[in-house]
Amino acid sequence: MTSQGRNTKAEILINEFIKDLDRTAIKIDNLLNEIKESKISFASTKSELTYLINSVQDLSLIIRGGGSTKSILTRLALVENSIENIYKYINKDYFNEIELVKKVAILEQKIETILGYVNDRTKDAEILKISEADKIGKWKFYATIITGIFTLLGSVAAVVVSLL
């Protein structure tokens, strides 16, 4: 091998080494850029995560009642209890209403029975009044007839006495 062949091979080898070195430098530069972008993304993710943690802590304070006397969970339990009491009260009124309707129906039946009894008694009283009126009318009729008979007898007696 000649020195010129070696030089050419060495130059080719050096050129290839330089090209590989340039490619490596580009790759390292790209990697550095990606690392910088990752740092920026990581920083924004970290700030968003910090904001999220603060929001969760604030929400936790609100739920546990950090600044107030009672927590929201306690208040929610009280509201649920109140709703259950209202439900029981409405059901109680509903069942009381059903009982009241039953009692009113029974009372209406009793009133109808009493009215029937009163109507029967009123009819009996009217019949008694009619029969009493009939009795009074009969006695008046009998008195009139008896008076007429006595008048007739008196007239007959007067005619007989005048003829004698």
trRosetta pair geometry for C-beta under 8 A, 3 or more apart (Angstrom, degrees):
i j d omega theta_ij theta_ji phi_ij phi_ji
1 5 4.9 -117 -167 79 89 132
1 6 5.9 96 140 -53 118 91
2 5 4.6 98 56 4 79 102
2 6 7.0 -145 97 -4 44 84
3 6 5.4 -50 -147 37 38 111
3 7 6.1 44 151 -22 67 103
4 7 5.4 -48 -146 35 35 114
4 8 6.3 36 153 -20 65 103
5 8 5.7 -50 -146 35 31 111
5 9 6.3 28 153 -15 63 106
6 9 5.7 -55 -147 41 33 108
6 10 5.9 33 153 -19 67 108
7 10 5.5 -55 -141 40 29 110
7 11 6.0 31 155 -21 65 106
8 11 5.6 -50 -144 36 29 111
8 12 6.2 30 154 -19 63 105
9 12 5.6 -51 -145 37 32 111
9 13 6.1 32 153 -19 64 107
10 13 5.5 -53 -145 40 31 112
10 14 6.1 32 153 -20 65 106
11 14 5.5 -52 -142 38 31 110
11 15 6.0 33 154 -20 65 106
12 15 5.6 -52 -145 37 29 113
12 16 6.2 30 154 -18 63 106
13 16 5.8 -53 -146 37 29 110
13 17 6.2 32 152 -21 63 107
14 17 5.4 -53 -146 37 31 114
14 18 6.2 34 152 -21 65 104
15 18 5.7 -51 -146 35 30 111
15 19 6.4 31 153 -18 63 105
16 19 5.6 -52 -148 37 32 112
16 20 6.2 31 153 -17 65 106
17 20 5.7 -55 -147 39 30 110
17 21 6.1 33 151 -22 64 107
18 21 5.4 -53 -145 37 30 114
18 22 6.3 35 152 -21 64 102
19 22 5.6 -50 -148 35 31 112
19 23 6.4 32 151 -18 64 104
20 23 5.6 -51 -147 37 33 112
20 24 6.2 35 151 -20 65 105
21 24 5.5 -52 -146 37 31 112
21 25 6.3 35 151 -22 64 103
22 25 5.5 -51 -147 35 31 113
22 26 6.4 33 152 -19 64 103
23 26 5.6 -52 -149 35 32 111
23 27 6.3 32 151 -18 65 106
24 27 5.5 -53 -146 38 33 112
24 28 6.1 34 153 -20 66 105
25 28 5.7 -52 -144 38 30 111
25 29 6.2 34 152 -21 63 106
26 29 5.5 -52 -147 37 30 113
26 30 6.3 32 152 -18 64 104
27 30 5.6 -51 -147 37 32 112
27 31 6.2 34 151 -20 64 105
28 31 5.5 -51 -147 37 32 115
28 32 6.3 36 151 -21 64 103
29 32 5.6 -51 -148 35 31 112
29 33 6.5 33 151 -19 63 104
30 33 5.6 -53 -149 36 32 113
30 34 6.3 32 152 -18 65 105
31 34 5.6 -53 -147 38 32 111
31 35 6.2 34 152 -21 65 104
32 35 5.5 -51 -146 35 32 113
32 36 6.4 34 152 -20 64 102
33 36 5.6 -51 -149 35 31 112
33 37 6.4 29 151 -16 65 105
34 37 5.6 -53 -145 40 33 111
34 38 6.1 38 151 -23 66 105
35 38 5.4 -51 -145 37 31 115
35 39 6.3 37 151 -23 63 101
36 39 5.6 -50 -150 32 32 113
36 40 6.5 31 150 -17 63 103
37 40 5.6 -52 -150 37 34 112
37 41 6.1 33 151 -16 67 106
38 41 5.5 -53 -143 42 32 111
38 42 5.8 36 153 -22 66 107
39 42 5.5 -51 -141 39 28 113
39 43 6.2 32 154 -22 63 104
40 43 5.7 -51 -146 34 29 111
40 44 6.5 23 154 -13 63 104
41 44 5.9 -55 -146 40 31 106
41 45 6.0 32 153 -19 65 108
42 45 5.5 -54 -144 40 30 113
42 46 6.0 35 153 -24 65 106
43 46 5.5 -51 -145 35 29 114
43 47 6.4 27 154 -17 63 103
44 47 5.7 -51 -145 37 33 108
44 48 6.3 33 153 -17 65 106
45 48 5.7 -55 -146 40 31 110
45 49 6.0 32 153 -20 65 108
46 49 5.6 -53 -144 38 29 112
46 50 6.3 34 152 -22 63 103
47 50 5.5 -48 -147 34 33 114
47 51 6.4 36 151 -19 64 103
48 51 5.5 -51 -149 36 34 113
48 52 6.3 37 150 -21 65 105
49 52 5.4 -50 -145 36 33 115
49 53 6.3 37 153 -21 65 103
50 53 5.7 -51 -147 34 31 112
50 54 6.4 31 153 -17 63 105
51 54 5.8 -55 -150 37 31 111
51 55 6.3 31 152 -19 65 107
52 55 5.7 -54 -146 36 31 112
52 56 6.3 30 155 -18 65 105
53 56 5.8 -54 -147 37 30 110
53 57 6.3 31 153 -19 64 106
54 57 5.6 -54 -148 37 31 112
54 58 6.4 32 153 -19 65 104
55 58 5.6 -52 -148 36 32 111
55 59 6.2 31 153 -17 65 107
56 59 5.6 -53 -145 40 31 112
56 60 6.2 37 152 -23 64 105
57 60 5.5 -51 -146 35 31 115
57 61 6.5 34 152 -20 63 102
58 61 5.7 -52 -151 34 32 112
58 62 6.5 32 150 -19 65 104
59 62 5.6 -52 -149 35 34 112
59 63 6.2 30 154 -17 67 106
60 63 5.8 -55 -143 39 30 108
60 64 6.0 13 162 -4 66 112
60 66 7.9 66 111 -41 68 122
61 64 6.2 -63 -136 49 25 98
61 65 7.9 -110 170 61 52 10
61 66 3.4 -35 -162 -2 89 143
61 67 6.9 49 161 -16 111 85
62 65 7.7 26 177 -73 26 33
62 66 7.1 -41 -54 17 28 100
62 72 6.3 28 142 -24 74 131
63 71 6.4 26 145 -175 45 105
63 72 5.0 -75 -135 43 46 119
63 73 6.2 52 174 -33 83 95
64 71 4.9 -57 -174 -120 28 127
64 72 7.8 -17 -15 22 15 83
64 73 7.4 1 -101 7 41 114
65 68 4.9 -84 -159 66 87 88
65 69 7.1 -50 175 86 128 22
65 70 5.4 -114 -123 125 155 25
65 71 3.1 -116 -12 -85 113 56
65 72 6.5 179 -59 -13 84 58
65 73 7.9 -106 -21 28 105 79
65 74 6.9 -16 -32 23 146 116
68 71 7.6 152 74 -83 100 32
70 74 4.6 -113 -176 83 101 132
70 75 5.6 118 120 -53 120 88
71 74 4.7 100 57 5 78 99
71 75 7.0 -142 99 -1 43 87
72 75 5.4 -54 -146 42 37 113
72 76 5.9 42 152 -24 68 104
73 76 5.6 -50 -144 35 30 113
73 77 6.4 33 153 -20 62 103
74 77 5.6 -52 -150 35 32 112
74 78 6.4 33 150 -19 64 104
75 78 5.5 -53 -149 36 34 113
75 79 6.4 35 151 -20 66 103
76 79 5.6 -50 -147 35 33 112
76 80 6.4 35 152 -18 65 103
77 80 5.7 -52 -148 36 32 112
77 81 6.3 35 151 -20 64 106
78 81 5.6 -53 -147 37 32 114
78 82 6.3 34 152 -20 65 104
79 82 5.6 -53 -148 36 32 112
79 83 6.4 34 152 -21 65 103
80 83 5.7 -52 -149 34 32 112
80 84 6.5 33 152 -18 64 103
81 84 5.7 -53 -150 35 32 112
81 85 6.4 33 151 -19 65 104
82 85 5.6 -53 -148 36 34 112
82 86 6.3 35 153 -19 66 103
83 86 5.7 -51 -147 36 32 111
83 87 6.3 36 151 -22 64 105
84 87 5.5 -53 -148 35 32 115
84 88 6.4 32 152 -18 65 103
85 88 5.7 -52 -148 36 32 111
85 89 6.2 34 152 -21 65 106
86 89 5.5 -53 -145 37 32 113
86 90 6.3 32 154 -19 66 104
87 90 5.9 -53 -147 36 29 109
87 91 6.3 26 154 -15 63 107
88 91 5.7 -57 -147 41 30 109
88 92 6.0 34 153 -24 66 106
89 92 5.6 -51 -145 35 29 113
89 93 6.4 29 154 -16 63 104
90 93 5.7 -54 -149 39 31 110
90 94 6.2 34 150 -23 65 105
91 94 5.3 -51 -146 34 34 115
91 95 6.3 28 156 -14 67 103
92 95 6.0 -55 -147 40 30 105
92 96 6.1 31 151 -18 64 108
93 96 5.4 -53 -142 41 32 113
93 97 6.1 39 153 -26 65 103
94 97 5.5 -50 -150 31 29 114
94 98 6.7 32 149 -19 62 100
95 98 5.5 -46 -150 32 38 114
95 99 6.5 39 150 -17 65 102
96 99 5.5 -52 -148 39 35 112
96 100 6.1 39 150 -23 66 105
97 100 5.4 -51 -144 36 32 114
97 101 6.3 36 153 -22 64 102
98 101 5.7 -50 -148 33 31 112
98 102 6.5 33 150 -19 63 103
99 102 5.6 -53 -151 35 33 113
99 103 6.3 31 152 -18 66 106
100 103 5.6 -53 -145 38 32 110
100 104 6.2 34 154 -20 66 105
101 104 5.7 -51 -144 36 30 111
101 105 6.4 34 153 -21 63 104
102 105 5.7 -55 -151 34 30 112
102 106 6.4 28 152 -16 65 105
103 106 5.7 -53 -147 38 33 110
103 107 6.1 35 152 -20 66 107
104 107 5.5 -54 -145 39 32 114
104 108 6.3 37 152 -23 65 102
105 108 5.6 -50 -148 33 31 113
105 109 6.6 32 151 -19 62 102
106 109 5.6 -52 -152 35 34 112
106 110 6.4 32 150 -18 66 104
107 110 5.6 -52 -147 37 33 111
107 111 6.2 35 152 -20 66 104
108 111 5.6 -52 -145 36 32 112
108 112 6.3 34 153 -20 64 104
109 112 5.7 -53 -149 36 31 112
109 113 6.4 33 151 -20 64 104
110 113 5.5 -52 -149 35 34 114
110 114 6.3 33 152 -18 66 104
111 114 5.6 -53 -146 39 32 110
111 115 6.1 33 153 -19 66 105
112 115 5.6 -52 -143 38 31 111
112 116 6.3 36 154 -21 63 104
113 116 5.7 -53 -150 35 30 113
113 117 6.4 31 151 -18 64 105
114 117 5.5 -53 -148 37 33 113
114 118 6.1 33 152 -19 67 105
115 118 5.5 -51 -142 39 32 111
115 119 6.1 36 154 -21 65 105
116 119 5.7 -53 -146 36 29 112
116 120 6.3 30 153 -19 63 104
117 120 5.7 -54 -150 36 30 111
117 121 6.3 28 151 -17 65 107
118 121 5.5 -55 -146 40 32 111
118 122 6.1 36 152 -24 66 105
119 122 5.5 -50 -143 34 31 113
119 123 6.4 33 154 -18 63 102
120 123 5.8 -54 -151 35 31 110
120 124 6.3 31 149 -18 65 105
121 124 5.4 -52 -147 38 34 113
121 125 6.1 36 151 -22 67 104
122 125 5.5 -50 -145 36 31 112
122 126 6.3 33 152 -20 64 103
123 126 5.6 -51 -147 36 32 111
123 127 6.3 34 151 -20 64 103
124 127 5.6 -53 -149 36 32 112
124 128 6.3 34 150 -19 65 104
125 128 5.4 -51 -147 37 33 113
125 129 6.2 36 150 -21 65 102
126 129 5.4 -49 -145 36 34 112
126 130 6.2 34 152 -18 65 103
127 130 5.6 -52 -147 38 31 111
127 131 6.1 28 153 -16 65 107
128 131 5.7 -54 -142 41 30 108
128 132 6.0 33 154 -20 65 105
129 132 5.5 -51 -143 38 30 111
129 133 6.1 31 153 -18 64 104
130 133 5.5 -52 -146 39 31 111
130 134 6.1 36 150 -23 64 104
131 134 5.2 -46 -144 35 34 116
131 135 6.3 40 151 -22 64 100
132 135 5.5 -48 -148 34 33 113
132 136 6.3 31 152 -16 65 103
133 136 5.6 -52 -145 40 33 109
133 137 5.9 35 153 -20 66 108
134 137 5.5 -54 -143 40 29 113
134 138 6.1 34 153 -25 65 104
135 138 5.6 -50 -146 33 29 113
135 139 6.5 27 154 -17 63 104
136 139 5.8 -54 -149 37 31 109
136 140 6.3 31 152 -17 65 105
137 140 5.6 -54 -147 38 32 110
137 141 6.1 34 152 -21 65 106
138 141 5.5 -55 -149 37 30 113
138 142 6.2 30 152 -18 66 105
139 142 5.6 -50 -143 38 33 110
139 143 6.1 35 154 -21 65 104
140 143 5.6 -52 -145 36 31 112
140 144 6.3 32 153 -20 64 105
141 144 5.7 -55 -149 36 29 111
141 145 6.3 28 153 -17 65 106
142 145 5.6 -54 -146 38 32 111
142 146 6.1 31 155 -18 66 106
143 146 5.7 -53 -143 39 30 110
143 147 6.1 32 154 -20 64 107
144 147 5.7 -53 -146 37 29 112
144 148 6.2 31 152 -19 63 106
145 148 5.6 -54 -148 37 30 112
145 149 6.2 31 152 -21 65 104
146 149 5.6 -51 -146 35 32 111
146 150 6.3 30 154 -16 65 104
147 150 5.8 -54 -146 39 31 108
147 151 6.2 32 152 -20 64 106
148 151 5.6 -54 -147 37 31 112
148 152 6.2 33 153 -19 65 106
149 152 5.6 -54 -148 38 31 112
149 153 6.2 31 152 -18 65 107
150 153 5.5 -52 -142 40 33 112
150 154 6.1 36 154 -22 65 105
151 154 5.6 -51 -145 36 30 112
151 155 6.3 31 153 -19 63 105
152 155 5.7 -53 -147 37 30 111
152 156 6.3 30 152 -18 65 105
153 156 5.6 -51 -143 38 31 111
153 157 6.1 32 153 -20 64 106
154 157 5.6 -53 -144 38 31 111
154 158 6.2 32 153 -20 64 105
155 158 5.6 -52 -145 36 31 112
155 159 6.4 31 154 -18 64 105
156 159 5.7 -54 -147 37 31 111
156 160 6.2 30 152 -18 64 108
157 160 5.6 -54 -143 40 31 112
157 161 6.1 30 155 -18 66 106
158 161 5.8 -51 -140 39 30 108
158 162 6.2 26 158 -16 63 108
159 162 5.9 -55 -143 40 28 107
159 163 6.3 25 155 -16 61 111
160 163 5.8 -60 -148 40 29 109
160 164 6.5 25 156 -20 62 109
161 164 5.9 -59 -148 35 30 109
